[in-house]
Amino acid sequence: MNTPNPLIPKGSLLEQKAKGKPHLRVACIIVAIHMVFLGGLLIQGCKKEDLNAKANPPTNDIALPPLDQSNLYPTNAPQQTNLLPQDLTQTGAPPATNPTPQNLQLMPPPVESAAPGLTREYVVVKHDTFTTIGKKFGVSWSAIAKANPGVDSTRLKVGQKLVVPASASPMIATATPSNSSENLYVVKTGDTLSKIARANGTSVNEIKALNGLKTDRIKAGDKLKMPVAKPAPVTAPAPGNRPFAREILSLGVCADDLSAMKYATTILVFCVAALFSLGLVMLYSSSMSQPGANYPVAQVICCGLGLTAAGMVACADYRHLKKISLPLFLVAITLLAVVLVPSSISVKAGGARRWLNIAHQSFQPSELVKLALVILLAHYAERHHRVMPTFGRGLVVPGVLIGLTLGLIFLEPDWGTALLLATVSGIMLLVAGVRWRHFFPPLMVGAATFMIFLLNNPVRMKRILSWMNPEETKEGVGYQAWQAMLALGSGGWTGLGLGNGRQKFGYLPEHQTDFILANIGEELGLIATLGVVAAFVVLLVCGIYIAWNSRDTFGLLLATGLTFLIALQAFINIGVVTSALPNKGLPLPFISRGGSNLFLMLVCVGLLLSVARRAADHRSAARHPSDVEETAIPQTA
């Protein structure tokens, strides 16, 4: 119970201050509690940081092994020493207390000085990778990976302890040391004079002069005399210096290669994001002509699922697809066969059986078989790359797989997808090494067979004749193509404005799927249409660059097939809408309505990013001499 103070007059300033003191006390108590809590967190954090600092010196500097003071400045020799790393795990000696001079010239250990069993313990800090750790200690990332089995290099955690082996020789091919001024090197399979010269720090002419060679031809087992390579001194960087190239994506490749691959993947992602964003906007505009249409929402859901799948695929190693290439192909072929069988889940629309309806969700198995066939052909060509120039195993065996797939798609019928897959498969086989003299006769036979089927198909022949005479058939078979040209023409340069298109109100059929480009041209104009074309051209160039710089044959063929799968489908759709090609019925990638196609295209982009990511790791190993040959280094228990 609060009793008023009789000494304080009522209504005075002192009484008002006394009434406000309880509220002030409560506020001060709350602030104090928060300050104590935050201070405790800060103190605890500082203690952890201090412990980490004691366990592991700042990693902005290159961690040098303790120096042997007795051999640092010998009295009877010039002041130039070869330093050997101490076995920290065995001796447990503390770091040297004497600071290392900043301008001290350190010589890398010679080949014969690398004693087996030398290791050191390292605590992972932020932004560390196997490559950056290897640079600090002068070892290869592959040696660190072998010294730490079971450790995922892409998922290093701060505070995790790793075993770092002793420095190995920075040569690709080590030469046997001798007492003279020459070393003896035994030629291995795949060696060339230029490769051996680069590895040993000499030139091809010196090797030829030293061994009396008149040509560059060598064979495995030959013994070559090698001049002694003088190692260049390595200067320890000043503390606090952080090389910029080490921080760029933590890939460890040289600046030019890293920048090129970084730009290629960045531009690729930007183009894809711009295309499917434009598609979502145009689908919303198209839905204005159909009150209650829910396909924009379904497209957004499929887009989210596709982006999630693309991110997961990009983070994974694409080489794992080799294990599931054949099972995935068999599943896709089975689904294609199920589509052709009349049943409750097989949907027939427009005279074609292309969809399966399961749990009120429809999808096209032909979309899955596109990806499955590309993966299977890439795996087969990589596994049998030596026999790809032959006719039997190089063309007949993959031709059977291609023919089986195209035959089932042809029976749906879906001639556009069959032609698309046939073209992509042919490009992959040619890149894999199939000879033109083997490839050309089956190509002519396939073209002749297609023409026979085309001449005996009245529906397709009408489309061809309508494409050749659009004005005469604009009220019949050529109505759709004619309305698409009207939409493109009425848009002009800048278009009628978003949502102001007229062709979507019942005039242009399939304006949200196969002919959505006409809707883009009408509402956003020629500028937007040319932007779409330019985006697909840039996507094609980026995909070819990624394929060209892939780390292995499987990555090369996989990226090639996926790139042309996306680009050719886009160019066929654009050609159909602009009446440059007959009507094929293929959707525009990333833009047209269709969840299964959008999901597949985004997964293809994720695989391209995975190939680009692994290619950067491979180029990192090729750029650093100590990373090229993964030699086993003995470790202590």
C-alpha positions as CSV (number, residue, x, y, z in Angstrom):
1,M,0.0,0.0,0.0
2,N,1.4,3.3,-1.1
3,T,1.2,5.9,1.7
4,P,1.7,9.6,0.6
5,N,4.6,11.4,2.2
6,P,3.2,14.1,4.5
7,L,6.3,16.2,4.0
8,I,5.7,16.6,0.3
9,P,2.9,19.0,-0.7
10,K,0.2,17.6,-2.9
11,G,0.3,18.6,-6.6
12,S,3.9,19.9,-6.2
13,L,6.7,19.1,-8.6
14,L,8.3,16.8,-6.0
15,E,5.2,14.7,-5.9
16,Q,5.1,14.3,-9.6
17,K,8.8,13.2,-9.7
18,A,8.1,10.7,-6.9
19,K,5.2,9.2,-8.9
20,G,7.5,8.8,-11.9
21,K,10.3,7.0,-10.0
22,P,8.7,3.5,-10.0
23,H,8.3,3.5,-13.8
24,L,11.9,4.7,-14.1
25,R,13.1,1.9,-11.9
26,V,11.3,-0.7,-13.9
27,A,12.7,0.6,-17.2
28,C,16.2,0.7,-15.6
29,I,15.8,-2.9,-14.4
30,I,14.7,-4.1,-17.9
31,V,17.6,-2.3,-19.6
32,A,20.1,-3.7,-17.0
33,I,18.9,-7.3,-17.6
34,H,19.3,-6.9,-21.3
35,M,22.7,-5.4,-20.9
36,V,23.8,-8.3,-18.7
37,F,22.5,-10.8,-21.1
38,L,24.1,-9.2,-24.2
39,G,27.3,-8.7,-22.3
40,G,27.4,-12.3,-21.3
41,L,27.0,-13.3,-24.9
42,L,29.7,-11.0,-26.0
43,I,32.1,-12.2,-23.3
44,Q,31.3,-15.9,-24.2
45,G,31.9,-15.2,-27.8
46,C,35.2,-13.4,-27.1
47,K,36.3,-16.4,-25.1
48,K,35.6,-18.8,-27.9
49,E,37.3,-16.6,-30.4
50,D,40.3,-16.3,-28.1
51,L,40.5,-20.1,-27.7
52,N,40.3,-20.5,-31.4
53,A,43.0,-17.9,-31.8
54,K,45.3,-19.9,-29.4
55,A,44.6,-23.2,-31.1
56,N,45.0,-21.8,-34.6
57,P,47.0,-18.7,-35.5
58,P,45.3,-16.2,-37.9
59,T,44.9,-17.8,-41.2
60,N,45.4,-14.6,-43.2
61,D,49.0,-15.5,-43.1
62,I,50.6,-18.6,-44.6
63,A,51.2,-21.0,-41.7
64,L,54.9,-21.8,-41.9
65,P,56.4,-24.8,-40.0
66,P,58.7,-24.1,-37.1
67,L,62.2,-23.3,-38.2
68,D,65.3,-25.2,-37.1
69,Q,67.5,-22.4,-35.6
70,S,70.6,-24.5,-35.9
71,N,70.3,-24.8,-39.7
72,L,68.8,-21.4,-40.4
73,Y,72.1,-19.6,-40.6
74,P,74.9,-22.1,-41.0
75,T,78.4,-20.8,-40.4
76,N,80.2,-22.7,-43.2
77,A,77.7,-22.2,-45.9
78,P,75.9,-19.3,-47.7
79,Q,72.7,-18.1,-46.0
80,Q,70.4,-20.2,-48.2
81,T,68.6,-23.1,-46.6
82,N,66.2,-25.9,-47.4
83,L,63.6,-26.1,-44.6
84,L,62.1,-29.4,-43.5
85,P,58.6,-29.4,-41.7
86,Q,58.7,-30.8,-38.3
87,D,56.5,-33.6,-37.3
88,L,54.1,-31.7,-35.1
89,T,51.8,-34.6,-34.5
90,Q,54.7,-36.8,-33.1
91,T,56.8,-34.3,-31.2
92,G,54.0,-32.0,-30.0
93,A,56.5,-29.1,-29.9
94,P,55.1,-25.7,-29.5
95,P,55.5,-23.1,-32.3
96,A,58.7,-21.2,-32.4
97,T,58.7,-18.1,-30.3
98,N,61.2,-16.2,-32.5
99,P,59.3,-14.3,-35.1
100,T,60.1,-15.1,-38.7
101,P,61.6,-12.2,-40.6
102,Q,59.3,-10.7,-43.1
103,N,61.9,-10.7,-46.0
104,L,63.3,-14.2,-45.3
105,Q,63.8,-16.1,-48.5
106,L,62.7,-19.7,-48.0
107,M,63.7,-22.5,-50.4
108,P,61.1,-25.3,-51.1
109,P,62.3,-28.7,-50.0
110,P,63.9,-30.9,-52.6
111,V,62.4,-34.1,-53.8
112,E,64.6,-36.3,-51.8
113,S,64.0,-34.4,-48.5
114,A,60.3,-35.2,-48.2
115,A,60.4,-37.7,-45.4
116,P,57.4,-40.0,-45.2
117,G,55.0,-39.8,-42.3
118,L,55.2,-36.1,-41.6
119,T,51.8,-34.6,-40.8
120,R,50.4,-31.6,-39.0
121,E,47.0,-30.8,-37.5
122,Y,44.9,-27.9,-38.8
123,V,41.7,-26.3,-37.5
124,V,39.3,-25.1,-40.2
125,V,38.3,-21.5,-40.1
126,K,35.8,-19.5,-42.2
127,H,36.1,-19.6,-46.0
128,D,38.6,-22.5,-45.9
129,T,38.7,-25.1,-48.7
130,F,41.1,-27.9,-49.5
131,T,42.6,-25.7,-52.1
132,T,43.2,-22.7,-49.8
133,I,44.6,-24.9,-47.0
134,G,46.9,-26.6,-49.5
135,K,48.3,-23.2,-50.6
136,K,49.1,-22.4,-47.0
137,F,51.2,-25.5,-46.5
138,G,52.4,-26.1,-50.0
139,V,50.5,-29.3,-50.6
140,S,47.9,-30.4,-53.1
141,W,44.2,-30.5,-52.4
142,S,44.2,-34.1,-53.5
143,A,46.8,-35.0,-50.9
144,I,44.7,-33.3,-48.2
145,A,41.7,-35.2,-49.4
146,K,43.5,-38.5,-49.2
147,A,44.8,-37.7,-45.7
148,N,41.3,-37.0,-44.5
149,P,39.1,-39.9,-45.9
150,G,35.4,-39.4,-45.4
151,V,35.6,-35.6,-45.2
152,D,33.5,-33.7,-47.8
153,S,35.6,-30.8,-49.1
154,T,32.4,-28.8,-49.9
155,R,31.0,-29.1,-46.3
156,L,33.9,-28.0,-44.1
157,K,32.8,-26.7,-40.7
158,V,34.6,-24.0,-38.7
159,G,36.6,-25.7,-35.9
160,Q,36.8,-29.0,-37.7
161,K,40.3,-30.6,-37.4
162,L,42.1,-31.8,-40.5
163,V,45.3,-33.7,-41.1
164,V,47.7,-31.9,-43.5
165,P,50.5,-34.0,-45.0
166,A,54.0,-32.8,-45.5
167,S,54.9,-30.8,-48.6
168,A,55.3,-33.0,-51.7
169,S,57.3,-32.3,-54.8
170,P,55.7,-29.7,-57.1
171,M,56.4,-31.8,-60.2
172,I,54.1,-33.6,-62.4
173,A,56.6,-36.4,-63.1
174,T,59.4,-36.8,-60.6
175,A,62.8,-37.6,-61.8
176,T,65.3,-40.0,-60.1
177,P,67.9,-37.8,-58.4
178,S,71.6,-38.6,-59.0
179,N,75.0,-37.2,-57.8
180,S,75.7,-35.5,-61.2
181,S,74.1,-32.5,-62.7
182,E,71.5,-34.6,-64.4
183,N,68.4,-36.6,-63.4
184,L,67.0,-39.7,-65.0
185,Y,63.3,-39.8,-65.9
186,V,61.3,-42.8,-67.1
187,V,58.7,-41.9,-69.7
188,K,55.1,-42.9,-68.7
189,T,52.0,-43.4,-70.8
190,G,50.6,-40.1,-72.0
191,D,53.9,-38.2,-71.5
192,T,55.1,-35.7,-74.1
193,L,58.3,-33.7,-74.2
194,S,56.5,-30.5,-73.6
195,K,54.7,-31.9,-70.6
196,I,57.9,-33.3,-69.1
197,A,59.7,-30.0,-69.8
198,R,57.1,-28.0,-68.0
199,A,57.0,-30.4,-65.1
200,N,60.8,-30.2,-64.6
201,G,61.3,-26.5,-65.2
202,T,63.2,-26.9,-68.5
203,S,62.6,-26.7,-72.2
204,V,62.1,-29.2,-75.0
205,N,65.3,-28.2,-76.8
206,E,67.4,-28.8,-73.6
207,I,65.9,-32.3,-73.2
208,K,66.5,-33.1,-76.9
209,A,70.1,-31.8,-76.8
210,L,70.9,-33.6,-73.5
211,N,69.5,-37.0,-74.9
212,G,70.5,-36.6,-78.5
213,L,66.9,-36.7,-79.8
214,K,66.2,-35.5,-83.3
215,T,62.4,-35.7,-83.1
216,D,59.8,-35.2,-80.4
217,R,58.6,-38.8,-80.5
218,I,59.0,-40.8,-77.2
219,K,57.4,-43.9,-75.9
220,A,56.6,-45.3,-72.5
221,G,59.7,-46.9,-70.8
222,D,62.3,-44.6,-72.4
223,K,64.8,-43.1,-70.0
224,L,65.6,-39.5,-70.4
225,K,68.3,-37.4,-68.9
226,M,66.9,-34.3,-67.2
227,P,68.8,-31.2,-66.3
228,V,68.6,-30.3,-62.6
229,A,65.9,-27.7,-62.1
230,K,66.9,-24.9,-59.8
231,P,64.0,-24.1,-57.5
232,A,62.9,-20.5,-57.3
233,P,62.9,-18.9,-53.8
234,V,59.5,-18.4,-52.2
235,T,59.0,-15.3,-50.1
236,A,56.7,-15.5,-47.1
237,P,54.0,-12.9,-47.4
238,A,53.6,-10.3,-44.7
239,P,51.0,-11.0,-42.0
240,G,47.5,-9.8,-42.9
241,N,47.9,-10.1,-46.7
242,R,45.0,-12.0,-48.2
243,P,45.4,-12.8,-51.9
244,F,42.4,-11.7,-53.8
245,A,42.4,-14.7,-56.1
246,R,42.1,-17.0,-53.1
247,E,38.8,-15.4,-52.1
248,I,37.1,-15.5,-55.5
249,L,34.5,-18.3,-55.2
250,S,37.2,-20.3,-53.3
251,L,38.0,-22.3,-56.5
252,G,41.7,-21.5,-56.8
253,V,41.8,-21.2,-60.5
254,C,43.6,-18.4,-62.3
255,A,41.9,-15.1,-62.7
256,D,41.1,-15.4,-66.4
257,D,39.7,-18.9,-66.3
258,L,37.8,-18.2,-63.1
259,S,36.3,-14.9,-64.5
260,A,35.3,-16.6,-67.7
261,M,33.5,-19.5,-66.0
262,K,32.0,-17.1,-63.4
263,Y,30.6,-14.8,-66.1
264,A,29.3,-17.8,-68.1
265,T,27.3,-19.2,-65.2
266,T,26.1,-15.8,-64.0
267,I,24.9,-14.8,-67.4
268,L,23.2,-18.2,-67.8
269,V,21.4,-17.9,-64.6
270,F,20.4,-14.3,-65.4
271,C,18.9,-15.3,-68.8
272,V,17.0,-18.2,-67.3
273,A,15.6,-16.0,-64.5
274,A,14.6,-13.3,-66.9
275,L,12.8,-15.8,-69.2
276,F,10.7,-17.6,-66.6
277,S,9.9,-14.3,-64.9
278,L,8.6,-13.0,-68.2
279,G,6.7,-16.2,-68.7
280,L,4.9,-15.9,-65.4
281,V,4.0,-12.3,-66.2
282,M,2.6,-13.2,-69.6
283,L,0.7,-16.2,-68.3
284,Y,-1.0,-13.8,-65.8
285,S,-1.8,-11.5,-68.7
286,S,-3.2,-14.4,-70.7
287,S,-5.4,-15.5,-67.9
288,M,-7.3,-12.2,-68.2
289,S,-9.3,-13.7,-71.1
290,Q,-10.3,-16.7,-69.0
291,P,-11.9,-15.7,-65.7
292,G,-11.3,-18.2,-63.0
293,A,-8.2,-19.7,-64.7
294,N,-5.8,-21.2,-62.2
295,Y,-2.9,-22.2,-64.4
296,P,-0.7,-19.1,-63.4
297,V,-0.8,-20.4,-59.8
298,A,0.0,-23.9,-61.0
299,Q,2.9,-22.5,-63.0
300,V,4.3,-20.7,-60.0
301,I,4.2,-23.9,-58.0
302,C,6.0,-25.9,-60.7
303,C,8.5,-23.0,-61.0
304,G,9.2,-23.3,-57.3
305,L,9.6,-27.0,-57.4
306,G,11.9,-26.7,-60.5
307,L,14.1,-24.1,-58.9
308,T,14.5,-26.3,-55.8
309,A,15.4,-29.3,-57.9
310,A,17.8,-27.2,-60.0
311,G,19.5,-26.0,-56.8
312,M,19.9,-29.5,-55.5
313,V,21.2,-30.8,-58.8
314,A,23.7,-27.9,-59.1
315,C,25.1,-28.6,-55.7
316,A,25.5,-32.3,-56.4
317,D,28.1,-34.0,-58.6
318,Y,26.8,-34.7,-62.0
319,R,28.9,-37.8,-62.3
320,H,26.6,-39.6,-60.0
321,L,24.1,-39.7,-62.9
322,K,26.2,-42.5,-64.4
323,K,24.9,-44.8,-61.8
324,I,21.2,-44.2,-62.7
325,S,21.5,-43.5,-66.4
326,L,20.2,-47.0,-67.5
327,P,17.5,-47.3,-64.8
328,L,16.3,-43.8,-65.5
329,F,16.1,-44.6,-69.3
330,L,14.2,-47.8,-68.6
331,V,11.7,-46.0,-66.4
332,A,11.2,-43.4,-69.1
333,I,10.7,-45.9,-71.8
334,T,8.2,-47.8,-69.7
335,L,6.2,-44.7,-69.1
336,L,6.2,-44.0,-72.9
337,A,4.8,-47.5,-73.5
338,V,2.1,-47.0,-70.8
339,V,1.0,-43.8,-72.5
340,L,0.2,-45.7,-75.7
341,V,-2.0,-48.3,-73.9
342,P,-5.6,-47.1,-73.5
343,S,-6.3,-47.0,-69.7
344,S,-7.7,-44.8,-67.0
345,I,-4.4,-42.9,-66.6
346,S,-3.6,-42.5,-70.3
347,V,-5.1,-39.2,-71.6
348,K,-6.0,-38.7,-75.2
349,A,-6.4,-35.2,-76.4
350,G,-6.4,-33.7,-79.9
351,G,-6.0,-37.2,-81.4
352,A,-2.7,-37.9,-79.6
353,R,-1.8,-39.9,-76.4
354,R,0.9,-37.9,-74.7
355,W,-0.2,-37.4,-71.1
356,L,-0.5,-39.5,-68.0
357,N,-3.0,-38.5,-65.4
358,I,-2.1,-39.7,-61.9
359,A,-3.8,-38.3,-58.8
360,H,-5.4,-35.5,-60.9
361,Q,-1.9,-34.4,-62.0
362,S,-1.0,-34.8,-65.7
363,F,2.5,-34.9,-67.2
364,Q,4.2,-35.9,-70.4
365,P,6.6,-38.9,-70.2
366,S,8.3,-37.6,-73.3
367,E,9.7,-34.7,-71.2
368,L,11.4,-37.3,-68.9
369,V,12.7,-39.3,-71.8
370,K,14.5,-36.3,-73.2
371,L,16.7,-36.0,-70.1
372,A,17.1,-39.8,-69.8
373,L,18.2,-40.2,-73.4
374,V,20.8,-37.4,-73.1
375,I,22.3,-38.9,-69.9
376,L,22.4,-42.4,-71.3
377,L,24.1,-41.3,-74.5
378,A,26.6,-39.2,-72.6
379,H,27.4,-42.1,-70.3
380,Y,27.7,-44.7,-73.2
381,A,29.9,-42.4,-75.2
382,E,32.3,-41.7,-72.3
383,R,32.5,-45.4,-71.4
384,H,33.2,-46.5,-75.0
385,H,35.0,-43.4,-76.3
386,R,37.7,-45.5,-77.8
387,V,35.3,-47.3,-80.1
388,M,33.0,-44.4,-81.0
389,P,34.7,-43.9,-84.4
390,T,33.7,-47.4,-85.4
391,F,30.4,-48.2,-87.1
392,G,29.2,-51.1,-84.9
393,R,29.6,-50.0,-81.3
394,G,30.0,-46.3,-82.1
395,L,26.8,-45.9,-84.1
396,V,24.7,-49.0,-84.3
397,V,24.4,-49.6,-80.5
398,P,23.4,-46.0,-79.6
399,G,21.3,-45.9,-82.8
400,V,19.2,-48.7,-81.4
401,L,18.6,-46.8,-78.2
402,I,17.7,-43.7,-80.1
403,G,15.5,-45.5,-82.5
404,L,13.5,-47.2,-79.7
405,T,12.9,-43.8,-78.1
406,L,12.0,-42.0,-81.2
407,G,9.7,-44.8,-82.3
408,L,7.6,-44.7,-79.2
409,I,7.4,-40.9,-79.3
410,F,6.5,-41.1,-83.0
411,L,3.6,-43.4,-82.2
412,E,1.9,-40.9,-79.8
413,P,2.2,-39.1,-82.2
414,D,4.6,-36.3,-81.3
415,W,6.6,-35.6,-84.4
416,G,8.1,-32.3,-83.1
417,T,9.6,-34.0,-80.0
418,A,10.9,-36.9,-82.2
419,L,12.6,-34.5,-84.5
420,L,14.1,-32.5,-81.6
421,L,15.5,-35.6,-79.9
422,A,16.8,-37.0,-83.2
423,T,18.7,-33.7,-83.8
424,V,20.1,-33.5,-80.3
425,S,21.2,-37.2,-80.4
426,G,22.9,-36.7,-83.7
427,I,24.9,-33.7,-82.4
428,M,26.0,-35.7,-79.3
429,L,27.2,-38.6,-81.4
430,L,29.2,-36.3,-83.7
431,V,30.8,-34.6,-80.7
432,A,31.5,-38.0,-79.2
433,G,33.6,-38.9,-82.2
434,V,31.3,-40.7,-84.7
435,R,32.7,-40.3,-88.2
436,W,30.8,-38.5,-90.9
437,R,31.2,-41.4,-93.3
438,H,29.4,-43.6,-90.8
439,F,26.9,-41.0,-89.8
440,F,25.8,-39.7,-93.2
441,P,24.2,-42.9,-94.6
442,P,21.9,-43.5,-91.6
443,L,21.0,-39.8,-91.7
444,M,19.8,-40.1,-95.3
445,V,17.9,-43.3,-94.6
446,G,16.2,-41.6,-91.6
447,A,15.3,-38.5,-93.7
448,A,13.9,-40.7,-96.4
449,T,11.8,-42.7,-94.0
450,F,10.5,-39.5,-92.4
451,M,9.5,-38.1,-95.8
452,I,7.6,-41.3,-96.6
453,F,5.6,-41.1,-93.4
454,L,5.0,-37.4,-94.0
455,L,3.7,-37.9,-97.5
456,N,1.3,-40.5,-96.2
457,N,0.0,-38.4,-93.3
458,P,-2.8,-36.0,-94.5
459,V,-2.8,-33.9,-91.3
460,R,1.0,-33.1,-91.6
461,M,0.8,-32.6,-95.3
462,K,-2.0,-30.0,-94.8
463,R,0.2,-28.2,-92.3
464,I,3.1,-28.2,-94.8
465,L,0.9,-26.8,-97.6
466,S,-0.6,-24.2,-95.3
467,W,2.9,-23.1,-94.3
468,M,3.8,-22.7,-97.9
469,N,0.6,-20.8,-98.7
470,P,-0.5,-19.0,-95.5
471,E,-2.9,-16.5,-97.0
472,E,-4.9,-19.2,-98.9
473,T,-5.4,-21.3,-95.7
474,K,-5.8,-18.5,-93.1
475,E,-9.4,-19.5,-92.5
476,G,-8.7,-23.2,-92.2
477,V,-5.5,-25.1,-91.3
478,G,-3.4,-21.9,-91.3
479,Y,-5.7,-20.0,-89.0
480,Q,-3.4,-20.2,-85.9
481,A,-0.3,-19.2,-87.8
482,W,-2.1,-16.3,-89.5
483,Q,-3.4,-15.0,-86.2
484,A,0.1,-15.2,-84.7
485,M,1.5,-13.0,-87.4
486,L,-1.3,-10.5,-86.9
487,A,-0.5,-10.4,-83.2
488,L,3.2,-9.8,-83.9
489,G,2.4,-7.2,-86.5
490,S,-0.1,-5.2,-84.4
491,G,2.4,-5.0,-81.5
492,G,4.9,-2.9,-83.5
493,W,8.1,-1.8,-81.8
494,T,6.9,-1.2,-78.2
495,G,3.6,-3.2,-78.2
496,L,0.1,-2.3,-77.1
497,G,0.9,-2.5,-73.4
498,L,0.9,-5.3,-70.9
499,G,-2.6,-6.8,-70.6
500,N,-3.9,-4.8,-73.6
501,G,-3.5,-7.6,-76.2
502,R,-6.6,-8.5,-78.2
503,Q,-5.6,-11.8,-79.8
504,K,-5.9,-13.7,-76.5
505,F,-9.6,-13.1,-76.4
506,G,-10.5,-16.1,-78.5
507,Y,-8.7,-15.1,-81.7
508,L,-5.4,-16.9,-81.2
509,P,-5.6,-20.6,-80.1
510,E,-3.0,-21.8,-77.6
511,H,-1.9,-18.3,-76.8
512,Q,-0.6,-19.4,-73.4
513,T,1.4,-22.5,-74.6
514,D,2.9,-22.9,-78.0
515,F,2.1,-19.4,-79.3
516,I,2.8,-17.4,-76.2
517,L,5.6,-15.5,-78.1
518,A,2.9,-14.0,-80.3
519,N,1.2,-12.6,-77.1
520,I,4.6,-11.2,-76.0
521,G,5.1,-9.5,-79.4
522,E,1.6,-8.0,-79.3
523,E,1.7,-6.6,-75.8
524,L,5.4,-5.8,-75.4
525,G,6.5,-5.3,-79.0
526,L,9.4,-6.3,-81.2
527,I,11.9,-5.2,-78.6
528,A,10.7,-7.8,-76.1
529,T,10.6,-10.4,-78.8
530,L,14.1,-9.8,-79.9
531,G,15.1,-9.8,-76.2
532,V,13.7,-13.3,-75.9
533,V,15.6,-14.5,-79.0
534,A,18.8,-12.8,-77.7
535,A,18.4,-14.5,-74.3
536,F,18.3,-18.0,-75.9
537,V,21.3,-17.2,-78.1
538,V,23.3,-16.1,-75.1
539,L,22.1,-19.3,-73.2
540,L,23.4,-21.4,-76.1
541,V,26.8,-19.7,-76.1
542,C,27.1,-20.1,-72.3
543,G,26.2,-23.7,-72.5
544,I,28.7,-24.4,-75.3
545,Y,31.4,-22.7,-73.2
546,I,30.6,-24.8,-70.2
547,A,30.6,-28.0,-72.3
548,W,33.9,-27.0,-73.9
549,N,35.6,-26.5,-70.6
550,S,34.1,-29.5,-68.8
551,R,36.4,-31.7,-66.8
552,D,35.7,-35.0,-68.6
553,T,34.0,-36.6,-71.6
554,F,30.8,-37.2,-69.7
555,G,30.5,-33.6,-68.7
556,L,31.2,-32.5,-72.2
557,L,28.5,-34.6,-73.8
558,L,26.0,-34.0,-71.0
559,A,26.4,-30.2,-71.2
560,T,26.3,-30.4,-75.0
561,G,23.1,-32.4,-75.1
562,L,21.3,-30.3,-72.5
563,T,22.3,-27.0,-74.1
564,F,21.1,-28.0,-77.6
565,L,18.0,-29.6,-76.1
566,I,17.0,-26.2,-74.6
567,A,18.2,-24.0,-77.5
568,L,16.8,-26.1,-80.4
569,Q,13.4,-26.4,-78.7
570,A,13.3,-22.6,-78.3
571,F,14.4,-21.9,-81.9
572,I,11.8,-24.3,-83.3
573,N,9.0,-22.7,-81.3
574,I,10.2,-19.2,-82.4
575,G,10.3,-20.4,-86.0
576,V,6.8,-21.8,-85.8
577,V,5.3,-18.6,-84.3
578,T,7.0,-16.4,-86.9
579,S,6.0,-18.8,-89.7
580,A,9.6,-19.6,-90.5
581,L,8.8,-23.3,-89.8
582,P,5.7,-25.4,-90.1
583,N,3.6,-25.9,-87.0
584,K,5.3,-28.4,-84.7
585,G,3.6,-28.0,-81.3
586,L,6.6,-27.5,-79.1
587,P,6.4,-25.2,-76.0
588,L,8.8,-22.2,-75.6
589,P,11.2,-23.2,-72.7
590,F,10.8,-21.4,-69.4
591,I,7.9,-19.2,-70.8
592,S,5.1,-21.4,-72.1
593,R,2.5,-22.9,-69.8
594,G,3.4,-26.5,-68.8
595,G,4.7,-27.7,-65.5
596,S,6.5,-30.8,-66.7
597,N,8.4,-28.9,-69.4
598,L,9.3,-26.1,-67.0
599,F,10.5,-28.5,-64.4
600,L,12.7,-30.4,-66.9
601,M,14.2,-27.2,-68.3
602,L,15.2,-26.0,-64.8
603,V,16.7,-29.3,-64.0
604,C,18.8,-29.1,-67.2
605,V,20.0,-25.7,-66.1
606,G,21.0,-27.1,-62.7
607,L,23.0,-29.9,-64.4
608,L,24.8,-27.3,-66.5
609,L,25.8,-25.4,-63.4
610,S,27.0,-28.7,-61.8
611,V,29.2,-29.3,-64.8
612,A,30.6,-25.8,-64.6
613,R,31.3,-26.1,-60.9
614,R,33.2,-29.4,-61.3
615,A,35.1,-28.0,-64.3
616,A,36.4,-25.2,-62.1
617,D,37.7,-27.7,-59.5
618,H,39.4,-29.7,-62.2
619,R,41.0,-26.6,-63.8
620,S,42.2,-25.6,-60.3
621,A,44.1,-28.9,-60.0
622,A,45.6,-28.5,-63.5
623,R,46.7,-24.9,-62.8
624,H,48.7,-25.7,-59.7
625,P,51.7,-27.9,-60.2
626,S,51.4,-29.6,-56.9
627,D,47.8,-30.6,-57.6
628,V,48.2,-32.3,-61.0
629,E,49.5,-35.7,-59.9
630,E,47.6,-37.1,-56.9
631,T,50.4,-39.1,-55.3
632,A,49.9,-41.2,-52.2
633,I,51.6,-39.7,-49.1
634,P,52.3,-42.1,-46.2
635,Q,50.5,-41.0,-43.0
636,T,51.1,-41.9,-39.4
637,A,48.5,-43.5,-37.3
